[in-house]
Amino acid sequence: MPSPNQNKIGQRPEKEQVKLSDSLHDAWIVMKPFVHFSIKAMKIMARTLIFIVRHIPKPEENKPRAKNDTVIKI
């Protein structure tokens, strides 16, 4: 008994149409680990920069002067 889907010489099989939502979903599945890694790396870098900025010594101009350091102008 012959099969209902016969291939003829010179006839190409029909290609399935790929939906845009399917291709975007596949792209997200592939890129998801990289996105999560980059977000975590950015958080670490931001926290490190905040830590560095907070621990920079303040300028000495704000320190109160001692009694012996008074400037006398003549």
SERO-4910 file (N, C-alpha, C, O; in steps of 0.05 Angstrom, whole numbers):
BEGIN
 pado doro    nc1    nc2    nc3   cac1   cac2   cac3    cc1    cc2    cc3    oc1    oc2    oc3
  Met    A     17    -23      0      0      0      0     18     25      0     35     28     18
  Pro    A     15     42    -19     32     66    -21     25     86      1      2     88     10
  Ser    A     45    100     11     41    120     32     27    145     20     32    151     -4
  Pro    A     11    159     36     -3    182     25     16    206     19     10    223      2
  Asn    A     39    207     32     58    229     27     80    219     10    101    210     20
  Gln    A     77    220    -16     98    211    -34    115    234    -42    106    256    -47
  Asn    A    141    229    -42    161    249    -51    165    246    -81    171    224    -90
  Lys    A    164    268    -95    168    267   -124    196    280   -129    205    296   -114
  Ile    A    208    271   -150    234    282   -158    231    311   -165    213    319   -180
  Gly    A    249    328   -153    249    356   -159    230    372   -141    228    396   -144
  Gln    A    216    359   -123    198    373   -106    210    375    -78    218    355    -66
  Arg    A    212    399    -67    224    403    -41    202    400    -19    179    407    -23
  Pro    A    210    389      4    191    387     26    184    415     36    201    433     36
  Glu    A    160    418     46    152    444     57    165    449     83    167    431    100
  Lys    A    175    473     87    188    480    112    167    491    131    148    505    123
  Glu    A    171    484    157    152    495    177    158    524    181    182    533    182
  Gln    A    138    540    184    141    568    190    147    572    220    132    562    237
  Val    A    169    585    226    177    590    253    164    615    263    166    636    250
  Lys    A    151    614    286    138    637    297    158    655    311    178    645    321
  Leu    A    153    681    311    171    700    324    172    694    354    194    696    365
  Ser    A    150    688    366    150    682    395    167    658    402    180    658    422
  Asp    A    167    638    384    184    614    389    213    621    387    229    612    404
  Ser    A    221    637    368    249    644    365    258    662    388    281    659    397
  Leu    A    241    680    397    248    697    419    250    681    445    268    686    462
  His    A    233    662    449    234    644    472    260    628    472    273    625    493
  Asp    A    267    617    449    292    602    447    317    620    453    335    611    466
  Ala    A    316    644    443    338    663    447    340    669    477    362    671    488
  Trp    A    318    673    491    318    679    519    329    655    535    344    659    554
  Ile    A    321    631    527    331    607    541    362    605    539    375    598    558
  Val    A    373    612    516    402    611    512    415    634    528    436    629    540
  Met    A    404    658    528    418    681    539    413    685    569    427    701    582
  Lys    A    394    671    581    386    675    609    409    672    628    412    689    646
  Pro    A    426    651    626    449    649    645    468    673    643    478    682    663
  Phe    A    473    682    619    491    705    615    479    730    627    494    747    639
  Val    A    453    734    624    440    758    635    442    757    666    448    778    678
  His    A    436    734    678    437    732    707    466    737    717    470    750    737
  Phe    A    485    726    703    513    730    711    521    759    709    534    770    727
  Ser    A    513    773    688    521    801    685    507    818    706    519    837    715
  Ile    A    482    812    713    469    828    734    483    824    761    487    844    775
  Lys    A    490    800    767    505    795    792    532    808    792    540    819    813
  Ala    A    546    808    770    572    821    768    569    851    771    586    863    784
  Met    A    548    863    760    544    892    762    538    899    791    547    920    801
  Lys    A    522    882    806    517    887    834    542    887    850    546    904    867
  Ile    A    559    867    845    585    865    860    602    890    855    614    901    873
  Met    A    604    898    830    620    922    823    609    947    836    624    963    846
  Ala    A    583    950    836    570    973    848    575    974    878    582    995    889
  Arg    A    572    951    891    577    951    920    606    956    927    612    969    947
  Thr    A    624    946    910    653    952    914    659    981    911    673    992    927
  Leu    A    648    994    891    653   1023    887    641   1039    910    653   1058    919
  Ile    A    617   1032    919    605   1046    942    623   1043    967    627   1062    981
  Phe    A    633   1019    971    651   1014    994    676   1031    992    685   1043   1012
  Ile    A    688   1032    969    712   1048    965    706   1078    970    722   1091    984
  Val    A    685   1088    959    678   1116    962    673   1123    991    681   1145   1000
  Arg    A    660   1106   1005    654   1111   1033    679   1111   1051    679   1125   1071
  His    A    699   1096   1043    722   1094   1060    746   1111   1051    768   1108   1061
  Ile    A    741   1130   1033    761   1149   1026    764   1169   1049    744   1179   1059
  Pro    A    789   1174   1057    792   1193   1080    783   1221   1072    787   1230   1050
  Lys    A    770   1234   1091    761   1261   1086    784   1280   1087    804   1275   1101
  Pro    A    782   1303   1074    803   1322   1075    808   1333   1103    790   1333   1120
  Glu    A    832   1341   1108    840   1351   1135    830   1379   1140    832   1389   1163
  Glu    A    819   1392   1121    809   1420   1125    786   1421   1145    782   1442   1158
  Asn    A    771   1400   1148    748   1400   1165    755   1395   1194    738   1398   1212
  Lys    A    780   1388   1200    788   1383   1227    790   1410   1243    800   1429   1232
  Pro    A    781   1410   1267    784   1435   1283    814   1440   1289    829   1421   1294
  Arg    A    821   1465   1289    849   1472   1294    855   1471   1324    838   1477   1340
  Ala    A    879   1463   1330    887   1463   1358    893   1491   1367    897   1509   1350
  Lys    A    895   1496   1393    900   1523   1403    928   1533   1395    932   1557   1392
  Asn    A    946   1515   1392    974   1523   1385    977   1529   1355    997   1541   1348
  Asp    A    958   1522   1339    961   1526   1310    948   1552   1301    943   1554   1277
  Thr    A    943   1571   1318    930   1596   1309    949   1612   1292    973   1613   1297
  Val    A    938   1624   1272    954   1640   1254    952   1669   1263    930   1680   1267
  Ile    A    975   1683   1267    975   1710   1275    986   1727   1251   1008   1723   1242
  Lys    A    969   1745   1241    977   1762   1219    988   1788   1230    976   1800   1248
  Ile    A   1010   1797   1219   1022   1822   1228   1018   1843   1207   1027   1866   1211
***
